[in-house]
Amino acid sequence: MKPISDHIKENLDVLFVGFNPSIMSSETGHHFANPTNRFWSILYKAGITDRKYMPTEDYKLLEIGYGFTNIVARPTKSAQEITSDEYRSGKEQLKAKITKYRPKIVCFVGKGVYQEYSGRKNVRWGKQSDSLIPDVVDFVAPSSSGLVRMSIDEISNIYSELPKLLGKVK
């Protein structure tokens, strides 16, 4: 399995950070490509995008200010397969990307992603009180995986805070 390319550039409005690519993402070369992943529906329902994009259009979101990366590049069937060493290395690489590209907001797609990145145990949904990289807002949202036992409406409601927050930080 091969890693997938980041979709990232300087001064993005939001950089979405996942755990790592799925097998399907590795095979297709696109972020959030698994058909059971609700990511694209969540973005639309939350008012982040004006329509439901397909995983094959992930690169198009760069044009509207949104980018994608992962804390670990190696594709796996599940995040449980990621090693501690991969998280340690990935955390440093992610900090370097955020420092270099300076997105306004980093949205961690899953509490566990943020916990690995920040080293914090107690994490709440939404904007974090302080960020690891100065002048970049850390935002934690539920994973969009079909394994998450929250309804799509509950998850979309949390993601809908992103456009409001973006209006405050722009």
Sequence and secondary structure as in RCSB ss.txt:
>XXXX:A:sequence
MKPISDHIKENLDVLFVGFNPSIMSSETGHHFANPTNRFWSILYKAGITDRKYMPTEDYKLLEIGYGFTNIVARP
TKSAQEITSDEYRSGKEQLKAKITKYRPKIVCFVGKGVYQEYSGRKNVRWGKQSDSLIPDVVDFVAPSSSGLVRM
SIDEISNIYSELPKLLGKVK
>XXXX:A:secstr
      B  TT SEEEEES   HHHHHHT TT  TT  HHHHHHHTTSSSS   GGGGGGGGGGTEEEEES  S 
 SSGGG  HHHHHHHHHHHHHHHHHH  SEEEEESHHHHHHHH  S   SEE SS SSTT EEEEE    TTS S
 HHHHHHHHTHHHHHHHHH 
